[in-house]
Amino acid sequence: MTEIPRVQRITLDYVNAYVLEARGGRVLVDTGLPYTTETLLGELERTGGMPDLVVLTHAHGDHVLGLGVLGGVPVAAHAEDADLLAEGRMARPLVPAAFCPDHLREMIKGDPPVGEPVHVDHRLQDGDTLPGFDDIRVVHTPGHSAGHIALLFDHGDGVLVAGDAAANQGALTGPPVAEDLAVADASLRRLAELDFAAAVFGHGEAIASDARAAFTARFAPASA
């Protein structure tokens, strides 16, 4: 596993959550699935205890459904997806990218699931810093979900927490499914313009150095 100082990855089956050791305390980014909560709690304890804030990069169930074991911890999400969560919905209709695997194409068929409403304490917007954490900035990256956000962690030469705006499973790609693929592509081009040295992903391995160059080469090449 690639090590990035002050960033702790928690692997929850096929999705990653992260603890950011920020100036104001501990921020947990995403929460995994209902059946991975024991791992989540164990890793939180191992790395320093419960977080001071939970940030949801977006409303999809694999990033949200571990939240129930974190009672009392404030929750932050983009306003667009906070509205979705307040209705108990975990997704809007999704379309597959050309490289989407067959099993995922099957998973997104039919109506998106509806469950218990999720309360979001802090509704975020593009350019906000997280409440109580002036070293973590919100970057609205719609496409995969209308309220998807990435985070820029001001540590070292900068760490991008990409969520599902991008993936790094053998190769750096955009999301395999999205509400709007063209909007998702625009969000990737925007990320390639930001300043960061390392990047971590909801799905896949970290890029510990020269991450912005990798994003630029893949999503905003000079010939484009």
TAHUVEN-V104880 format. One record per helix or strand of 3 or more residues. SS is the DSSP state (H for helix, E for strand). FROM is the first residue (numbers start at 1). LEN is the number of residues. If there is no record, write none. Layout:
SS | FROM | LEN
SS | FROM | LEN
//
This chain:
E | 7 | 6
E | 15 | 8
E | 25 | 5
H | 34 | 14
E | 53 | 3
H | 61 | 4
H | 67 | 4
E | 75 | 4
H | 79 | 8
H | 102 | 6
E | 122 | 3
E | 133 | 8
E | 149 | 5
E | 159 | 3
E | 166 | 3
E | 172 | 3
H | 181 | 11
E | 198 | 3
H | 211 | 9
//
